[in-house]
Amino acid sequence: MVRLALLVGTSIFAAFLILNSAQILRENPREMIFERSVNTQATSSLSTASFTTMQEEIPSPVIEDVQGKAKATSSEAQKEVITSAPPPPLVIPPPIADARPASLAPEILNEKSRSALVNILCEATAPLRSTSGSGVIIDSRGVILTNAHIAQLFLFEDSALVSCTIRSGSPARAQWRAKLIFIPELWVKKHAEDILNSRATGTGEHDYAFLLITEALDSSPLPSFPFIPLNTDDVASVTGDPVLIAGYPAEFVGGSAARNSLHASTVFSNVKQLLTFTEDIVDVISVSGTALAQSGSSGGAFVNLYGSLVGLIVTTSIGDTTATRDLHAITPSHIQRSLLRHIGLSISAFLSSDESALKRGFLKDRDMLSKLLSDAIAARRN
């Protein structure tokens, strides 16, 4: 069984929301080769790994510069001696434009990523646990992408059990209220019985959700929000690609600090592996040796050097310290395939919905999903 620790925000009471998932990754997937320019990269499987949550002292939030080396090449034209007539005019073809946008300077990428990063704090009463997690604004109207194992608590917001706020900044400060507009039915049905577990395992499949910021806590008009666009290409990243990782790690800070002095953290790393669930397509990317490989980072961002979201943080591997753990993120292409399966919309079509449609949400079976979780809680307490 594949076990990955879900990086749901550390419970305010130092407990973790747990998911137990049967192995759904291939034991021996075919090797997948992807090319960018002349470089070839391969994907591998999670099937032989074992994942859980460990503890370690966290260093202060840090930004590490990414340094790349460019190798310039040049050529000299051969000169030919002309004896009878002058040569024709030299015609230089226009340069071929690079299809990719210009990469951003590290400090600009860091600022852009932090401005779209949010902390999701859900205060809950027993038997549920208060949790802190991360999210990424992906649309100027305040659409937040986060994990299902965080957003499931929003299914209880009509009751007196849970109250959630959206926070931003460093330290995080409460700014807005939000509503759940989509959570995958497949994920809820599979993991409803795990909602009260105290430790987390899972693969991350279908583990995403969308929230919509609906009001400011101070009743001020909502702004046009800074956001990070999604790269939904099937191969948006290859091994070795630099990425900026952003989140609100909270595993080691304690309940009071998580509420009152929680800081955002960003760090640069490089893609280590490309992973798949059931097909020869990239569903998960991973990095290693980062301080964000801890609870609270769930729902955080993997951002490429062009300022696009290429991964949503979801799980971490076993490790005595964060430096020895692998951090996993599901890809926007996986999210898009899942969204198409559930409601028949691509992410771009989903985000193109008018404001009234977004506010109504895309949860036709919200009551049924809420009842699944409520019934699971009742069964566990009996």
N, C-alpha and C positions, 0 to 999 in steps of 0.2 A: 504494500500500500504506500502510495506516495503521500508524505506528510509535509506540508509547508505551513509555517507559522503565519497566520493572517495578521497583518500589521494594523488591525483595528486600533484606534486610539486607545492607549492604555486606559483601563478603567480608572476613574478617579480614585478608586479604592484598590489600585494595584492589581486588578484582575483583568483577564483578557477574554474577549468574546471568541468562542472556539467553534471551529468547523471541522467535522470529520467527513472526509470524502473518499469514496472508493477510487482506486487508481483508474484513470481514464486515459493515461498517456501510453503510447506504444512502448512495448518492451524493446523492440528492435526496429525503429523506423529507418526507412531508407535515408542515406545521406543526402542532404539537400545542399546544392551548390548555388550560390548567388554571386553575381558579378557587379562590381562598381568600378568603372574604368577597366584597369587590367588586374584588379585584385579579386581573388576568389575567396568566398567565405562559406562556412558550413554550419548547419544547425545540428543540434543533438537533442537527446530526450531527457526528461526529468525522472525517468522510470527507476533509475538505480539510486537516486538520492533520497535522503531522509531529512525532514525539515521540522524544526521546532523553534521555541523562543528561548534565548539565553540572556544573561545580564552582564553589563560591563559599564564602567565609568565612561561617560560621554565627554569628548572634548568640546570646547566652545565652538559655536557655529563658525564655519570657515569657508572662504572662497579660495580655491586653488586655480592658478592660471593654467590654461592649456597652451602648451607650446608645441607648435608643429614646425617641421623643417621643410622648406621648399627648395627644390633643386632646379636651378635655372639651366636651360639648355639653349644653345644658339648654333647657328650655321652660317657659313659664309658662301656667298654666290661665287660660282666659278666664272672667272673673267675669260672671255674669248677675244682673240685678236681679229679685228675686222679689217680687211685690206681693200675691199671693193665698194662697200656701202655701209652707212651707219646702221646700227641695230634699230629695230622697231622700238617704240616707247614701251617702257616697262609697266605692265598692268598688274597691280597688286590687288588680289581679291579681298573683299571686306572680311573681317574676322567673324568667325562663327560664334554667336552669342551662347554663353553658358546658360542652360535651361534652369539651373538652380539660382536662387537669389544669393546675394552676397552674404557671407557669414558675418555674424555680429561680434563686436568686440566683447571680451568676457565681462567687463563691467556693465555694458549695456544689456547683455543677455541676462545677467544676474538681476538687474533692476526690473527688466521686463517680466521675468519669471516670478519674482517676489510680488510684483504688483497684482498679478493674477492669482496668487496663492491665497487660500483661505483656511482657517481652522474651524472645524465643526465641533461644537461643544454641546453635548446632549446630557442634561441633568435628568436622572431617572430615580424613581422610587422602587423599593423592593417589590418583586424579585428581580427586576431588571437592574443593570449596572450603568452608572454614569460613565460616558466615554468621551474621549477627545480624538479626533481624526483630522485628516487633511482633505482638501478638495482643490480643484482648478477651475477658474472661470474660463469658459470657452466661447462665450458670446457676449456682445456688448450689452445685452439686456439682462445679464446676470444669471445665465445658465451655468450651473456648476456640475462638473463631472467628478464623481467620487466612487467609492466602493459600495456594493450592495450590503456588505456586512457592517457598514456604518449607517447607510441610509435606511435600513430596515426599521430603525427606531422611529423614523418619521411616520411609520404606519400606526404608531400609538399616539400621535400628537393630538388626536381628537379626544383622547382620554386624559385623565389626570396623572398618568404614569410618567410621561416624558415631556420635557420642554427643551427645544434645541435653538441655539443661536449661531449665527455665522459671524466669525471674528476675522479680523485682518490686522496686519502690522506686526511689529516685533518690539515689545511684547504684544501678544494678541489682545485686541480689545473688541468687545461685542459691538457690532454695527447693524446687523440686519436680521430679519426673519426670512425663512425660506419654506417652500413646500415641495414635497416629493412629486415629480411629474412623470417619472418612469423608473421602474425597477423590474428586472427580468423575472417573470413568473417561474421559469425553470430553476432559477437560483433559490427563490423562496421555498418552493415545494421541496427541493432537495435538502435544504438546510434549516427548515423551520424547527426541527427537533433539537438543533444545536444552540439555540439562542441563549440558553442559560448555562452552557458549558463554561468552565473556568480556564481552559487552555484551547488554543486554536490550531487546527490543521486543515489543509485544503489545497487545491491546485490553482484556484483563481479563475476557473472557467465561469463565464457569465457573471463575474463578480464586479459589477459596475452599476451605477444608477445616476440619474439626472435630477438635480434640484433646481428650483427657480427662486431667486431672491424676490420677495414680494413687497417688503416694506422696510423702512429704516426705523431703528428703535427710537430715534429722536423725532420721528414723523416728518423729516425733511424729504424733499423729492429725491427719487432714486437717480443716480448719475448714469452716464454712459460708461459702463465698466471696462477697465483694461482687461484684455483677454489674450489667451494663447490659442492660435488655430491648431487644428488637428491635422496630422499627416496620416491619411488613411491608405496610403500605398501598401500593397501586400508585402513589399520588402522596403520599409521606410528606414531600416537600420541594418547594418552588417557588423560583424564582429570587428572590434577595433575602433568603431566610430566614437568620437567624444560626445558625451551628453552631460548636461547640467541636471543635477538631481535636487529637487526642492520639496520640503515638507515641514511638518511640525512634530518632530520626534518628542515623545513624552514618556518613554518607558522608565526612565530613571529619575524623574523630577519630583514625584510625589503629588498628592492631591491638591494641596494648597498652591504649589507652583504651577500646576497645570491650569488652575483656574485664574491665577493672578499674574504670573510672570513667565508665560510660555513663549519661547522665541522661535521664529522661523530659522531654518538652517538650509544652506545651499552648498553644494560641493560639486566639483567636476570629477568625472570618471570616464571609463571607456567600456563599451559594450563587450561583454565577455562571451556570452552564448546566445544563440537563437534557438528557441524551444517550440515544440508543437504539442497540441493536445491529441488530435486524431488524424490529421491530414498533413500532407506535405506543404504546409504553409506556416508562416511565422505567427504564433499566437502570443508568445512571451519572449521578452528579452531580459537579460540579467547582467548585473555588474557585481563586483566583489570588493571587499575591503573598504566600506564606507560607513561613517557614523550614523547614517540615516537608516541602516538596517536594524530597525527597532520599532516597537509599537508606537503608534501616533503618526507614523509616516504614511500609513495606508491612505490612499486617495491622493497622494502627492504626485509630482510630475517628473518624467524624464523628458528633457527638452533638448533638441539638437542645436547645432551651432547656427542654424538659420531661423531659430525662434519658433519652431513648430513642436507640438507635443507628439512624441513618438512612443510614450509608455505611461501607464497609470500604475503607480506602485500598489502591490497587492500582497506579496508574501516575502518571507525570508527563510533562509536555510538554517540548519543547525550550525552552531559555532560557539566556542567558549567566550569569544569577544565579538563585537561588531566588526572588527577588522578581519575576522575569519569567516564571516557569513557572506552568502550571496544574496543579493536583493533582486527580486523579480518584479516585473511590470508587464501587465497585459497590453497588447498593442491596440491602437485605434482601429486597425483593420479587423482584429478579433471582435472588438466592440461593435463595429459596423455589421459584420456578418451575423452577430447575435441579434442586433436590433432589427435587421431585415427579417430574420427568422420569426421574431416576436410580433412586430407590427407592420412589416412590409415597407419600412422607410429606411433610406440611407441616413447617415448622420447629417449630411448637408440638407436633405429634405426635411429631416426632423427640425433642424435649426432654422429652416426657412419658413416654418409655421408662423402664422401671425400671432401677435401677442395674446389675443383672446384664446387661441388654441393652446398655446403654451400654458396659460394660467389654468385652463381646464385640465391639462395633463393628458397622459396617454395610459391611464390605469383603469381600464374597463372593469377589472376584477379586484379593485382595491379592497372592497369589503371582504371578499373571499381570502385575499392574501393576509389581511389583518386577522381574520378568524383562524387561519392556519397557525399563525404565531401565537395567538391567544390560547388556542387549544393545546398547542405544544407546551406552553407554560403551565396550564392547568394540569396536564398529564404528568409533568415533572414534579409538581407540588403534591400530587395525590399519592 
